Amino acid sequence: MPIVKADRLARVSAALLRAAGASEEEADAVAVGCVNAKKLRALAREYRLDTVLDLA
């Protein structure tokens, strides 16, 4: 699986959301929120919190 930096992933995600009809502000907010959620999930797994937080 390729590794994509968070800022690039957010930009690509926002572009896809805008292409689907979201406003620029909505697209940016959702894209950043999704990337941050992914980073939080990875951090929880790293510290073995995934089972405690039920992130299966």
C-alpha positions, 0 to 999 in steps of 0.5 A: 500500500502506498504511503501518502502524507496527511496534507496531500491526502487532505488536498486530494480528498477535498478535491474529490468532495468539491467535484462531488458538489461540496462547497470549498469550506465543507470539503476542506473541513470533512477532508481534514476531519477524516485525515485527523480521524485516521491519524488518531486511529493509528495512534490508538493502535500504536498505544494498544488503545484500539481494543479499549476504544472499540476501534475494530 
